[in-house]
Amino acid sequence: MNPAQMSDEQYDAITRLLRESAGLAFDHSRRESIAYSIGERMRATGSADVPSYLAMLTDGGERQALLDEVTIPETHFFRNPPQIRALRTHVLPELLRQARDTKRLRIWSAGCSTGEEPFTLAMLLRELLPANAGWDVRIVATDISTRALVAAREARYAQRAFVMTDPLDRQRFFYLDADSGHFVVRDEIRDMVEFRHHNLATQPPPFGPRELDVVLCRNVTIYFDRTTTKNLMKRLHGCLRDGGYLFLGHAETLWQVSDEFSLVPLGDAFVYRRGVGADSKRAVLPDRRTENEPRPTRADRRRGPVDRRGSRSAVAVTPAPPAEPDPMVVVRTAVATGSYVEAADLAAEVTTVDPLRAEAHYLQGLALTNLGRDAEALVVLRKAVYLDPHDGFAHFLLGGALERSGELVAAGRCYRAAATTLGTRPLDSVAPELGGRSVAELVVLCRQLALRVEGQA
């Protein structure tokens, strides 16, 4: 697939259309990836040049096809373990207790991608509720991508979707299709989820006022501008009942966006909640951007952080020469926001300059495994564990890549090495880049995985 050659005016026209039709905000740091998407659609439609393709975007069907192309789903089951623990141990049990008389629960997975999030919610609820308990539970899952919704309704997933899934959960809620090698969601879980096409930026919510108990809108607003995000949060607030919960991605915040929600700590996760009374205390986390400040471009991020504090002191201070920013900060940020293609590219640039940087090899391997590029990941993860034999997270990722590649004996060794090396760390520490799963959880999981692959070898 070759990138389209676009003028500045053509690129601006395309990004303006994406913003107006779906609220998606793309600056020039995304120009290369948009060019590849346009090139793919030109090939698919037989367009000879960019002006010819632009003319086709007057058709609603092709606009949707372009939205499918640029909204690349990157997700997996039980993503962001701190939030999963909050749902499992705090939010869902509380809501079920509150609804014990009505036996009614309404949940919206907004921006559900290929279905891993709403199916995870259904699995958590099935743990808490027997199948014949007589509850009226509705999980509505929506996305703007018709391609993602087709995959979600098929409910068939490859190994890479289970990087954060306990093997026992996979055994309980999925069955293996031997012909394809994919895992299929069991009917008792599929029947709990309803998938719909929905545009978060332009359409009203698929629920009435104060009808919802929980909204998950994770890693969606990172693609919106501030105005679109503000309008969306007003709509979400309107359809949540008092005491209802809002889950955002760990890189998202309502700072200078909405003060209608309280920020609630639940274990090691923070979630938002619609106030339950007039004296409900509101709290927000600070954001890096002011109201009218544009989003940083990739070039801005390379230059490192900028001090935006006001000069309020009466004493003039001569600033010290700026330190050279650590390029790994940019890599970690790309990983944290799920920008795995960018993270892999940036980490590769770091290792070119500094080939002994073990962390760069590890994060490149993490990004590549999330992209399903295990053959490439094996190369860099082997370098990571060679350079730092005590990095249990790298051993864990390498074991997964080896297992998916059919190298079961080697995978077992890596899982055992991961359990051993991780066991030397504080067990309550977490790895944010692995979804926030605690070290203690990873140690147990690695031992289970080692036993499983050794039994198959």
Phi, psi and omega in degrees: 000125181258144178289149176285144176268106187244143170282167177301320181295320180292318178298317179297322179295319181291314181292329176295319178296318179295323179291317183289327184271335185219002180075009183280127183252113179241120175267189186287350174292341179261010186299319183295315181292324176295322179299321177294320179296317178296319178300320179294318179289326176296318178296317183292327183264353181075024180286135184283329182205175183296315178304321179296320179291319178303322179296329181288341184285359171288343179273130182298327180295319179286327174300319178294321179297323178292319176299320177299324184287323186270342178263085185277119180284130176226100184204175175200170182289147177057037180292143182063074183307323177302320178289324177297318177296321178297318178295315186290320189256341183241296193292303185295315176301321179296314181295323178293322176296317181294331184258021185294337178276316182276335184052046184228132181217135181232126182227140178239121170263099186265114188085055191279353180055231186268015168102353184299321182294306181296326176293326174299316177301317179297321178295318178298319179291323179294330174296326185268335184237127172297155183298333184253028185281351177080021180274148174261088182252128179234120172247111178259125182243127184232153175203156178278342184269117177292328178296316179296321181291326175300314179296321181296317181291330176290329174057040179240129190225143176276174185304324187294345178284353189247022184299333180248016185258130174296133180306328178292323177294319179296320179294323185283320191253359181227160168230153184270126171275106187297331183290318184261341185079007179268156176261134185247134179292134180290154186300326182298334177271317180301322184291346181274350188242134175245122181262138179221150170278133184202140178255108184296332185278333189237344185251149176291158180299152178279026179222155177280176180302133175055034181266338189265146173266323183216139169236129169251116179228070192260133177058037177252311186289349176295344178261359183256155169279173188294322181296315178298318180296317179300314181296320178297317182295327175298318180292319179296319178299321182293327183266354174274139174283164175301131183088357179288156187251145175238124177252123173251169175292159185292345178263007184249152182211158176261012177303124181061020177246310180207138173247021182270357181242149171266143176267121189243124174279128177231099185065234179259020177240155172241130178229164179259152182219137174290133186304143181257006179188169183295333182264015180298128183281128179262143179213145179221160176262145181293148178251162180279343186251143171276177189306313186254012183280129181293156177293143181292141175276172178299323179294321177299317182295326178295329182284349177092180185291152178244135178279111182254017179288143179291151180271083185262348182282144178283346182262122179286132181241128178281118183293145176287154177302135183297136177285151177293121183295144177285119182297340180292337176300318180293320179296313181298321179296317179297320178295315184297328180268004178078014179273072191289326178297313179296318180299317180297317180294315182294319179295323178297323178296320179297315183290335175295319180281321184228082186294350180263009181278095186299319183298324180295318176297318180298311182291327174296318177297320178299313180298316182294321178293325176293335177272358181078017182260066188294324182299319177289322182297323180303320183297311186282328179290326174297322176294321182297315182285336175291316182286329180222085183296347182263007179276094182297327179296321178293319176301319180298311179295319179297319177301318179296317179295321178294318180298314180294337179270001177087005179268076192289321180298312179296323179297318179300318178299319181292318178298320179292321176297322178296313180299320181293312184287324177294329181295346178273353180269164171301125189291342179266003176285162185231162174244096183304324183289346174256029178084006178085011179297139181286159179299319180301318179295319181294322179299312179299315181298318181297321178295320178296316181295321179299315179298319182295309183291328177293328177288337180270339187290000000 
